Amino acid sequence: MTLTSAGFRANATDQTSFTVHSEDLAITGFRDQTSFRFFGIPYADAPVRWEYSTPYTGNKTVDARSYGSVCIQNFLGATVGSEDCLFLNVWTPFLPGRNSTTPLKAVMFFIHGGAYIEESGSDPNFDGGSLVSRGDVVVVTINYRLSTIGFLALENRKTNGNYGFADMITALDWVRDHIAAFGGDKDRITVFGQSAGATATHALLASPKAIGKYAAAIVQSNLAGANVATPYSLYYTIPEETKLLADPIIAEAGCNTTGTDPLECLRAVDASVLINLPTIVNDLVVDGTYLTSSQVPINGSGPVANVELMMGVMRDDGVAFTAYPNTTNLTQALIDADLSPAVAGNPLFPEPTGTNATLNVFNVTERVTSDVEFRCLDQATIYSGVTHDLFKSVWFYEFNRSYQLLEYNPNPPLCEAPVTSDHPFGDPDAEYFKCHAGELLYVFGSLNLPFRDDKDLPFMQRIVDIWSSFARTYNPNPDSKFLAARGFTNIAEHLAKEGKWEPVTKENLHKKPVRELQWDSFMTPFGSQEQCDFLGYPLTYYE
């Protein structure tokens, strides 16, 4: 879908506007060179604080030519957004006519990250235009309530938490009801998310409210294991969350005086105050409705969505979750980072001998963090899922090339390719940390930073092809005929040279089940297996 009369990334005008009719809704969006775009569609009524979202019943004529408000949050040091924020955005390559015989497209439903405290579906890094245009899919991004507004639970039998999580399911329901009018197939929805969005996608696998509503999932850098990762995959009970987080919030907000109803008092507190208190809530809980178990029962002990699954990590996810050390003593640095001091001196975790002593230490603490907060239990999830035949197909990857977001660059400049005289924007072939969120610009094809070498663009094209192929066919190996029909010959040739990405099966669990995604990708064993065993997170952890 490329219309030459519309400017590339054009703004909405009367000449570029289109109206879609679905049930009793008339939704006006616009087109540019990449897609038809519909922004700021309300999928729920304006939410009541700490009540679950309900389907949209407002004005049936919707102007979807500009983004809706983000959910209230503290973003880059400023409080922005509002509580009336439950909007979604749609990018599509075609709009079916009344008598259209064109098959409906696969749908990619994205849940943003941001620790459940920040970000939105309108972040330009998540612009779906390139993914839609090149991948022939429909893309949906969503907002959901954040921080204490979205996740507070109280031990009062009515404030049960998970409001932001429930918003995701309300949005998914809206998509199932209306996406056909935008050219999307409600029976071919792939839910995908990164970081906190990955933990939400992971949790949806076990949610009774979500099972059966989507066909596939892509889980990008799911937090599971030790330290900050623990509550993202091992959910609090409501009493635990109340004692640990809600009670301090009640006190900090001045709602703990005798005779005061904490819920009604908190409802009267300005949202900007609530999200800036010293304590906030940004965790899922076992509420008995949306989540019924303390973790996804990946060992087969409970219901899990029988979907196609792709999952993976960045090679160095832990960089974003590891403070740079202020000591050259590895043992002390491990203690400071709440990591096992037994790692020091262990040959499984060799300390580099470079000239920068603190960087040598950081190489070890970051690696351990990457293992205990991401790699080990994400691999264990795959191991158990395959062992118990929970999913229709399973694919696992590790990203070993990255381009860090400008707005999210932890421990700079460690996540940036090193600058050389031949590579003024950085040399991606040199060694550097491949950090958390470093795949997003590639996945969405939204890289608007300088190309660092002659591989950045074709690598981005290849990743878009892989992600959209999984959504279309549940196989991340793009069909050669699809690539040829679209003239993507350079990508087809490179993929043919690499060989196929193989699914994870019982037969290859102990061989090479992992796709190392880099310029020349290849199959490899699960990473850090001996290290994960030593750290207490073996492949059999969930068994």
C-alpha positions in Angstrom: 0.0 0.0 0.0 1.9 3.1 -1.2 -0.1 6.0 -2.5 2.0 8.6 -4.2 -0.4 11.4 -3.6 0.3 11.2 0.2 3.5 12.6 1.6 5.9 10.3 3.5 4.9 10.5 7.2 2.4 13.1 6.1 0.2 15.0 8.6 -3.5 14.5 8.5 -5.5 16.7 6.1 -8.9 16.5 4.6 -7.4 15.2 1.4 -5.6 12.3 3.3 -8.4 11.4 5.7 -10.5 8.3 5.6 -13.4 7.1 7.7 -13.9 3.5 8.9 -17.2 2.2 10.0 -17.4 -0.6 12.6 -20.6 -1.6 14.2 -22.0 1.8 15.4 -18.6 3.6 15.3 -17.4 6.0 12.6 -13.6 6.4 13.0 -11.7 8.9 10.9 -8.0 8.5 10.4 -5.5 9.4 7.6 -2.9 7.9 5.3 0.7 8.5 4.4 3.2 6.7 2.2 3.4 3.7 4.6 0.0 3.0 6.0 -3.5 4.1 7.0 -3.2 5.5 10.5 -5.8 5.8 13.2 -4.6 7.5 16.5 -6.2 8.0 19.8 -9.1 5.7 19.5 -10.9 5.3 22.8 -11.2 1.6 23.6 -12.8 2.1 27.0 -14.8 4.8 28.8 -12.9 7.2 30.9 -11.9 5.0 33.9 -12.9 5.5 37.4 -9.9 5.4 39.7 -9.4 1.8 40.9 -12.2 0.3 39.1 -11.8 -2.0 36.1 -12.1 -0.4 32.6 -15.4 -1.0 30.7 -15.9 -1.0 26.9 -16.2 2.4 25.2 -19.8 3.8 25.0 -19.1 7.4 24.2 -19.4 9.5 21.0 -19.9 7.2 18.1 -18.0 9.6 15.8 -14.3 9.4 16.6 -11.6 11.7 15.1 -8.6 9.5 15.2 -6.1 11.8 13.5 -4.0 12.7 16.6 -2.9 10.8 19.6 -4.9 10.7 22.8 -3.4 11.6 26.2 -0.8 9.3 27.7 -1.6 7.8 31.0 -0.4 10.0 33.8 3.3 9.4 34.6 6.6 10.9 35.5 8.5 10.8 32.2 12.0 12.2 31.9 11.5 14.2 35.1 8.2 15.8 34.2 4.7 14.8 35.2 2.6 14.3 32.0 -0.7 12.8 30.9 -4.1 12.3 32.5 -6.2 9.5 34.0 -8.5 9.7 30.9 -6.0 7.9 28.8 -7.3 4.5 27.5 -6.6 4.9 23.8 -5.2 2.7 21.2 -3.6 3.3 17.8 -4.0 1.3 14.5 -1.7 1.2 11.5 -2.9 -0.9 8.5 -1.8 -1.6 5.0 -5.3 -1.6 3.6 -8.9 -0.8 4.4 -11.4 -3.5 3.1 -14.3 -2.2 1.0 -17.8 -3.4 1.5 -17.4 -6.4 -0.8 -13.7 -6.9 -0.4 -12.3 -10.3 -1.1 -8.8 -9.5 0.1 -7.9 -11.8 3.0 -7.7 -10.0 6.3 -4.2 -9.4 7.7 -2.5 -10.7 10.8 -2.6 -8.3 13.7 0.4 -7.4 16.0 -0.8 -6.0 19.3 2.0 -4.3 21.2 2.2 -3.7 24.9 4.9 -1.1 25.8 7.4 -1.4 28.6 8.5 1.1 31.1 8.3 -0.8 34.4 4.5 -0.2 34.6 5.3 3.4 35.5 5.9 5.2 32.2 5.7 5.1 28.4 2.8 4.9 26.0 1.6 3.5 22.8 2.2 6.8 21.1 5.9 6.8 21.5 7.4 7.5 18.0 9.8 4.6 18.5 6.7 2.3 18.3 5.4 3.8 15.1 3.9 0.9 13.2 4.2 2.4 9.7 7.3 0.5 8.6 6.3 -2.8 10.2 2.9 -2.5 8.4 4.2 -1.4 5.0 7.0 -3.9 4.8 5.5 -6.8 6.8 1.9 -6.7 5.5 0.4 -6.8 9.0 -1.9 -4.6 11.0 -0.2 -3.0 14.1 -2.0 -1.9 17.3 -0.4 -0.1 20.2 -2.1 0.8 23.4 -2.1 2.9 26.6 -2.8 1.3 29.9 -3.0 2.8 33.4 0.4 3.0 35.2 2.0 3.2 38.6 -0.3 3.4 41.7 -3.2 4.5 39.5 -3.0 1.3 37.5 -1.8 -1.3 40.1 -2.9 -0.4 43.7 -4.5 -3.3 45.6 -6.0 -3.0 49.1 -7.1 -5.6 51.5 -10.7 -4.5 51.4 -12.2 -7.1 49.1 -12.9 -4.6 46.4 -9.7 -2.9 45.4 -8.0 -5.9 43.9 -5.3 -4.4 41.7 -4.2 -5.2 38.2 -6.2 -2.3 36.7 -3.5 -1.6 34.1 -3.3 -5.3 33.3 -7.1 -5.4 32.9 -6.9 -2.4 30.6 -4.7 -4.5 28.2 -7.4 -7.1 28.0 -10.2 -4.5 27.5 -8.1 -3.2 24.6 -7.6 -6.7 23.2 -11.4 -7.2 23.4 -11.9 -3.9 21.4 -9.5 -5.2 18.8 -11.3 -8.5 18.4 -14.6 -6.6 18.0 -13.4 -4.0 15.5 -10.2 -4.8 13.8 -11.8 -6.5 10.8 -13.0 -3.0 9.7 -9.3 -2.0 9.6 -8.3 -5.1 7.6 -7.2 -7.2 10.5 -8.1 -10.8 11.3 -9.2 -11.2 15.0 -8.3 -14.8 14.9 -4.6 -14.1 14.0 -3.6 -11.7 16.8 0.0 -11.8 18.0 0.5 -10.1 21.4 4.0 -8.8 21.7 5.7 -6.7 24.4 9.1 -5.7 25.6 10.4 -5.4 29.2 7.4 -4.7 31.4 5.4 -5.3 28.3 7.0 -8.7 28.0 6.1 -9.5 31.6 2.5 -8.5 30.8 2.5 -10.7 27.6 4.0 -13.5 29.7 1.2 -13.0 32.4 -1.5 -13.0 29.7 -0.5 -16.6 29.0 -2.0 -17.6 32.3 -4.9 -15.1 32.5 -8.4 -16.7 32.4 -9.6 -13.3 30.9 -7.1 -13.5 28.0 -6.7 -17.2 27.1 -8.4 -17.9 23.8 -8.3 -14.3 22.6 -5.0 -14.3 20.7 -3.1 -16.8 18.6 0.5 -16.0 19.3 2.9 -14.2 21.6 6.3 -12.6 21.3 8.0 -12.0 24.7 11.0 -9.7 24.5 13.3 -9.5 27.6 10.9 -10.9 30.2 12.1 -10.2 33.8 12.1 -13.3 36.0 14.4 -14.4 38.8 16.3 -12.3 41.4 16.2 -8.8 42.7 14.1 -6.3 40.7 12.9 -9.1 38.4 11.2 -11.1 41.2 7.8 -9.5 41.4 7.4 -9.2 37.6 7.1 -13.0 37.3 6.4 -14.1 40.9 3.2 -12.2 41.8 2.3 -10.8 45.2 -0.8 -11.8 47.0 -3.0 -8.9 47.8 -2.1 -9.0 51.6 1.6 -9.0 50.6 1.2 -6.1 48.3 -0.8 -4.2 50.8 1.8 -4.6 53.6 4.8 -3.9 51.4 3.5 -1.0 49.2 -0.1 0.1 49.8 0.2 0.7 53.6 3.2 3.0 53.1 1.3 4.9 50.3 -1.7 5.3 52.6 0.6 6.8 55.2 2.6 9.0 52.8 -0.7 10.4 51.4 -2.0 11.2 54.9 -4.8 8.7 54.6 -4.0 6.6 57.7 -5.7 8.7 60.4 -8.3 7.0 62.6 -11.8 6.9 61.0 -10.5 7.6 57.5 -11.5 5.3 54.7 -8.2 4.8 52.9 -9.7 4.1 49.5 -11.9 7.2 49.5 -9.1 9.3 50.9 -6.7 8.1 48.2 -9.3 8.8 45.5 -9.3 12.4 46.6 -5.6 12.8 46.2 -4.4 14.4 43.0 -3.0 11.8 40.6 0.2 13.8 40.1 0.8 13.6 43.9 0.1 9.8 44.0 2.6 8.9 41.3 5.3 11.0 42.8 5.1 9.7 46.4 8.2 8.0 47.7 6.3 4.6 47.4 4.4 3.5 44.3 2.8 0.3 43.1 3.9 -1.2 39.8 3.3 -4.9 40.3 0.9 -7.5 39.3 -1.0 -9.4 42.1 -3.0 -12.6 42.4 -6.4 -11.1 42.3 -8.4 -14.3 41.6 -9.9 -13.0 38.4 -7.3 -11.7 36.0 -4.4 -13.7 37.6 -5.2 -16.8 39.7 -1.7 -18.2 40.4 1.5 -16.8 41.8 3.3 -17.4 38.5 2.6 -18.7 35.0 2.2 -22.5 35.6 4.8 -23.3 32.9 5.2 -26.8 34.5 1.8 -27.9 33.3 0.1 -27.5 36.7 -2.5 -25.1 35.5 -4.0 -23.5 32.4 -1.7 -21.8 29.9 -2.7 -20.3 26.5 -1.9 -22.9 23.8 -0.4 -20.4 21.4 2.6 -20.0 19.1 5.4 -18.5 21.2 8.5 -16.6 20.4 10.7 -15.4 23.3 14.2 -14.0 23.8 16.6 -11.7 25.5 19.2 -9.1 24.7 22.7 -10.4 25.3 23.3 -7.8 28.0 19.8 -7.0 29.4 21.3 -6.6 32.8 23.3 -3.4 32.0 20.1 -1.4 32.6 19.6 -3.0 36.0 23.2 -2.9 37.4 24.6 0.2 39.0 28.1 1.1 37.7 30.5 0.1 40.6 32.4 2.7 42.6 34.9 0.0 43.7 37.5 -2.1 42.0 36.8 -4.9 44.5 34.6 -7.5 42.8 33.4 -9.0 46.0 32.2 -5.7 47.4 30.6 -4.8 44.0 28.7 -8.0 44.0 27.4 -7.4 47.6 26.5 -3.8 46.6 24.5 -5.2 43.7 22.7 -7.8 45.9 24.5 -10.6 44.0 26.2 -13.6 45.4 29.8 -12.8 46.5 30.6 -16.5 45.7 30.8 -15.4 42.1 34.1 -13.6 42.8 37.0 -15.8 41.8 34.8 -18.4 40.3 36.1 -19.5 36.9 32.6 -19.5 35.5 32.6 -15.7 35.9 36.1 -14.6 34.8 36.9 -11.0 35.5 38.4 -9.2 32.5 41.9 -7.8 32.8 41.5 -4.6 30.9 43.0 -1.2 31.9 39.7 0.0 33.3 39.4 -1.8 36.6 35.8 -0.7 37.4 34.7 -1.7 33.9 36.3 -5.1 34.5 34.2 -5.4 37.7 31.0 -4.2 35.9 31.5 -6.9 33.2 31.0 -9.5 35.9 28.2 -7.8 37.8 26.3 -7.1 34.6 26.7 -10.6 33.3 25.4 -12.1 36.6 22.4 -9.7 36.6 21.6 -10.6 33.0 21.6 -14.2 34.0 19.6 -14.0 37.3 17.1 -11.4 36.1 16.5 -12.5 32.4 18.4 -15.3 30.7 18.3 -18.2 33.2 14.5 -18.2 33.9 13.5 -17.2 30.4 15.4 -20.2 29.1 13.8 -22.3 31.9 10.4 -21.1 30.8 11.1 -22.4 27.3 12.5 -25.6 28.6 9.4 -26.4 30.7 7.0 -25.1 28.0 8.4 -27.5 25.5 8.8 -30.4 28.0 5.1 -30.2 28.8 3.8 -29.5 25.3 2.2 -26.2 26.3 2.6 -24.3 23.1 1.9 -25.0 19.4 5.4 -23.9 18.5 8.3 -22.3 20.4 11.2 -20.2 19.2 13.9 -18.6 21.3 16.5 -15.9 20.4 19.3 -13.8 21.8 19.9 -10.4 20.2 23.6 -9.7 19.7 23.3 -6.4 17.7 21.6 -3.3 19.1 20.9 0.4 18.6 20.1 2.1 21.9 17.1 4.4 22.2 18.1 8.1 22.8 15.5 8.3 25.6 16.7 5.2 27.3 20.4 4.8 27.5 21.5 3.2 30.8 25.0 3.6 32.1 26.1 5.7 29.0 28.1 5.1 26.9 28.3 1.4 27.6 25.3 0.5 25.3 26.7 2.5 22.4 28.9 1.0 19.7 32.4 2.5 20.1 33.3 5.5 17.8 36.3 5.1 15.6 37.8 7.2 12.8 36.0 5.0 10.2 32.7 4.9 12.2 31.9 8.3 13.6 28.5 7.1 14.8 30.0 3.9 16.3 31.2 0.5 15.0 28.6 -2.2 15.6 31.1 -4.9 14.7 33.3 -3.8 17.6 32.5 -5.1 21.1 30.0 -3.2 23.2 27.0 -4.1 25.5 23.9 -5.2 23.7 21.5 -3.6 26.2 17.8 -3.7 27.2 15.5 -2.2 24.6 18.3 -2.2 22.1 16.2 -4.2 19.6 13.1 -2.0 19.5 14.2 0.3 16.7 15.0 -2.7 14.6 11.7 -4.5 15.4 9.5 -1.5 14.5 11.8 -0.4 11.6 11.7 3.0 13.3 15.4 3.8 13.3 15.6 7.5 12.8 19.2 7.8 14.0 22.3 7.8 11.7 23.2 4.5 10.2 26.5 3.5 11.8 27.6 1.2 9.0 26.2 -0.4 5.8 24.5 -3.2 7.9 22.2 -1.2 10.1 19.5 -0.7 7.4 19.5 -4.2 6.0 19.6 -5.7 9.5 16.6 -3.6 10.5 14.8 -4.8 7.3 15.6 -8.4 8.2 14.3 -8.0 11.8 11.1 -6.4 10.5 10.8 -9.3 8.1 11.3 -11.9 10.9 8.9 -10.4 13.4 6.2 -9.9 10.8 6.7 -13.4 9.4 6.1 -14.8 12.8 2.8 -12.8 13.0 1.7 -13.9 9.6 2.8 -17.5 9.6 3.9 -18.4 13.2 7.3 -19.1 11.7 10.1 -16.4 12.0 11.7 -17.7 8.7 10.2 -15.3 6.1 8.8 -17.2 3.1 11.1 -16.8 0.1 8.1 -16.3 -2.2 6.8 -13.4 -0.1 10.2 -11.8 -0.1 10.6 -12.2 -3.9 7.1 -10.8 -4.6 8.1 -7.7 -2.7 11.5 -7.4 -4.3 13.4 -8.0 -1.0 16.1 -9.9 -2.8 19.0 -8.8 -0.6 17.2 -10.1 2.5 16.2 -13.3 0.9 19.8 -14.0 -0.2 21.2 -13.3 3.2 18.6 -15.4 5.0 19.3 -18.3 2.6 23.0 -18.0 3.3 22.4 -18.1 7.1 20.2 -21.2 7.1 16.9 -21.6 8.9 15.9 -20.6 12.4 14.9 -23.9 14.0 12.1 -24.1 16.6 12.8 -25.3 20.1 11.7 -29.0 20.3 12.3 -31.8 22.8 14.8 -33.2 20.4 17.1 -30.1 20.4 16.6 -28.8 23.9 20.1 -29.9 24.9 21.6 -29.1 21.5 21.2 -25.8 19.7 17.7 -24.4 20.3 18.7 -20.7 20.4 18.8 -18.2 17.4 21.7 -15.8 17.9 20.4 -12.7 16.0 23.2 -10.7 14.6 24.5 -9.8 11.2 25.3 -13.5 10.4 22.8 -15.3 12.6 23.1 -18.9 13.7 21.8 -21.6 16.0 23.5 -22.1 19.4 22.9 -23.8 22.8 21.1 -22.2 25.6 23.4 -19.6 27.1 25.2 -19.6 30.5 23.8 -23.0 31.5 26.6 -23.8 33.9 26.4 -20.2 35.3 22.6 -20.5 35.7 23.1 -23.9 37.5 25.6 -22.3 39.9 23.3 -19.3 40.6 20.3 -21.5 41.4 18.3 -21.0 38.2 18.8 -24.2 36.1 16.8 -25.1 33.0 14.8 -27.4 35.2 13.9 -24.6 37.7 10.1 -24.8 37.1 10.0 -28.6 37.2 
